[in-house]
């Protein structure tokens, strides 16, 4: 499987994919709560290109690992 990075570098991607600290995050669209506007809105990772971003995720049942 071939994976194309945003900077046009082609690399081989072996499944299952294991993310490394030097890997780009996949582009995605998700709903998030905007505390300023006090509503849920759609966000896109590509909107933050060139900025520092922290991606936080958790198990759907809040299981501690």
Beta strands, then each sheet from edge to edge (+ up, - down):
strand 1: 2-4
strand 2: 10-12
strand 3: 29-34
strand 4: 39-44
sheet 1: 1+ 2-
sheet 2: 3+ 4-
end
